[in-house]
Structure formats: C-alpha cells, structure tokens
Amino acid sequence: MPLLDTKGIRLFIKRDDEIHPKIAGNKWRKLKYNLAEAKARKLSTLVTFGGAFSNHIAATAAAGKAFGFQTIGIIRGEAVLPLNPTLQLAHDYGMQFHFVDRATYRTPDRLALAQSLYPQPFYFIPEGGTNHLAIKGCMEIVKETQHQLEEQPDYYALACGTGGTIAGVIEGLQGKAQVLGFSALKGDFLKAEVRTLLSQTYTNWTINTDYHFGGYAKFKPALIDFINDFKQTQGIPLEPIYTGKMLYGILDLVQHDYFPKGSRILAIHTGGLQGIRGFNQRFGDILI
Ligand SMILES: Cc1ncc(COP(=O)(O)O)c(C=O)c1O
C-alpha cells in the first residue's frame, strides 16, 4: 500500500480467519482447549451465552457439530423469526436456544442462570468464549507467528471485545514486542478487564479506544467504504464489528506517525466474517 511505503512501515496480516471455514479466527483458539476439557470431563453438552449476531454462538454451534457435542445457546433478547443468518447457521448445526430478556441476561451469575435453564450436566463456556483455557489457546497465536515470520513484529495488533484474545497474546509474548488492542466497544473499561485476565503485570500493551465508530456494532459510512476498498484492493475480507475497525485504526495511526519508521506490525485477523450476511440483511447489502 502506498501509505505504508511512504511511512516505511511493514504490515503483516495473520489470517486466522482461514483456520477453519466455520470455527474461524479467535473462536477456534478459544474453543480448542475448552472442547478438550469438556471431553476429558466426559461432558457431552456445551452451554454458552451470546447476542443474536454473536460470532461465538455460531462458532460454538459449529464446533459442537464437528466434535460431537450437543450445544445450548442462551441468547440475549427476544426470539425474532425468521432467525437471522447467525442464529439460523447455529440452528442448522443443531444448537438449541433459550432466549432471555436483557435484564435476566445481565445477571452476574450466568452459571446459575444456565443451570436453571438446563438442569443437566454440561460444560459451561462464558460469553465470548473467554476463560483461562481460551487464553491458553490464544497464546498459540504468538508461538505460531514466531515460527512463521523470520523477522519478528514490533507490534501485535488485534481487535478486542471481552479481552480474552489480547490477554492470550500478551501472555504468549512474555513482555516481548508491543501489543495494541483496538476496542470494538465504547468506553475505557477494557484495560481493567484485561488486567484481571493476566497472570502477572505486563507493561508492553495498551488498548486504543478511538476507533469504535460510536460503539459496539455501530458504524459510519467511512468504515464501510474502507472495508469495501480493502477487499477490492488487497483481496482480504474484513467485517465491520471487529477487524474492519482494527485495520482502519492501524492505517489511521500509520498516517499520523504513531509507529516509528521501520516498524513491523502484525495485525491478527480474528475472523467474524459469518456476521457479514446478517449485517447486510439489516443494513441493505452495503458490504461487498
Ligand atoms: C471476530 C472477532 N474478533 C475479535 C473479537 C474480540 O475477542 P475478545 O472477546 O477475546 O476480545 C471477537 C469477539 O469476541 C470476534 O468475534
């Protein structure tokens, strides 16, 4: 890209979106050790939480189908029929749904809510898939990158929602390189959240909150134009909730000389492309 050439920056994109057609990106990283744990504990049902367009819900349903688990999704909000493409996909993979109103969904004791809705043995996976086994899986992004690249990145960049993926990357790096998270949500709470997920204090990371475009799942025409243009010129699909905002942010920061000349940046494509169908259905085919 001319901007990167002009500024002397090298940008690599780690295509975790291509790990698996249905369990893509950070979802596979997060589920991998959880599925192994559920098997080890001889639990054949996975219960998890998510919004109606959740990548995590779609991936958990796909993983259940692929690895022989029954899956139960506790979904925020009322059921809307016909199901949106994300829930239809999850349903096609055999996931059963419990729709709960937003106040109930906000309970601090999700496990108790799950037990009341599904009073049989199950393996519990939190919303977004984030727990210590998910972090263990996300640490492998670093190990893999270190093998894949001859020259190591100065920066690891990625989109953040619950903070589990960035926590894994920070743990994996053990203080090496800088980690730059881009919050998909409005507000400054994510840093504190990530700190609670880390096993020790690291100082080589930060979370940028300037590119949420109004908040979670909010967008502006500039973001849509950017994503469409990126796909056409670079051949890499992005989605508007996480990866599009991250890459927009990276390139804007390059433009504003945030990164020293000569920096190597690794952007992690965390997937989420299943969401494009539902997004286009809601907003009128604005993403190509
Ligand atoms: C595509 C995609 N990228 C990034 C994230 C953020 O990951 P985390 O919740 O671990 O911060 C998510 C959702 O959780 C996601 O679906």
Ligand as a Chemical Component Dictionary entry (heavy atoms), coordinates in Angstrom:
data_LIG
# 
_chem_comp.id                   LIG 
_chem_comp.type                 NON-POLYMER 
_chem_comp.pdbx_formal_charge   0 
_chem_comp.three_letter_code    LIG 
# 
loop_
_chem_comp_atom.comp_id 
_chem_comp_atom.atom_id 
_chem_comp_atom.alt_atom_id 
_chem_comp_atom.type_symbol 
_chem_comp_atom.charge 
_chem_comp_atom.model_Cartn_x 
_chem_comp_atom.model_Cartn_y 
_chem_comp_atom.model_Cartn_z 
_chem_comp_atom.pdbx_ordinal 
LIG C1 C1 C 0 -14.123 -11.581 15.001 1  
LIG C2 C2 C 0 -13.767 -11.222 16.381 2  
LIG N1 N1 N 0 -12.632 -10.555 16.606 3  
LIG C3 C3 C 0 -12.275 -10.171 17.843 4  
LIG C4 C4 C 0 -13.073 -10.446 18.932 5  
LIG C5 C5 C 0 -12.643 -9.971  20.270 6  
LIG O1 O1 O 0 -12.141 -11.011 21.017 7  
LIG P1 P1 P 0 -12.133 -10.953 22.597 8  
LIG O2 O2 O 0 -13.556 -11.063 23.033 9  
LIG O3 O3 O 0 -11.319 -12.100 23.007 10 
LIG O4 O4 O 0 -11.555 -9.637  22.987 11 
LIG C6 C6 C 0 -14.269 -11.143 18.739 12 
LIG C7 C7 C 0 -15.216 -11.472 19.817 13 
LIG O5 O5 O 0 -15.153 -11.817 20.848 14 
LIG C8 C8 C 0 -14.630 -11.540 17.443 15 
LIG O6 O6 O 0 -15.773 -12.204 17.200 16 
# 
loop_
_chem_comp_bond.comp_id 
_chem_comp_bond.atom_id_1 
_chem_comp_bond.atom_id_2 
_chem_comp_bond.value_order 
_chem_comp_bond.pdbx_ordinal 
LIG C1 C2 SING 1  
LIG C2 N1 SING 2  
LIG C2 C8 DOUB 3  
LIG N1 C3 DOUB 4  
LIG C3 C4 SING 5  
LIG C4 C5 SING 6  
LIG C4 C6 DOUB 7  
LIG C5 O1 SING 8  
LIG O1 P1 SING 9  
LIG P1 O2 DOUB 10 
LIG P1 O3 SING 11 
LIG P1 O4 SING 12 
LIG C6 C7 SING 13 
LIG C6 C8 SING 14 
LIG C7 O5 DOUB 15 
LIG C8 O6 SING 16 
# 
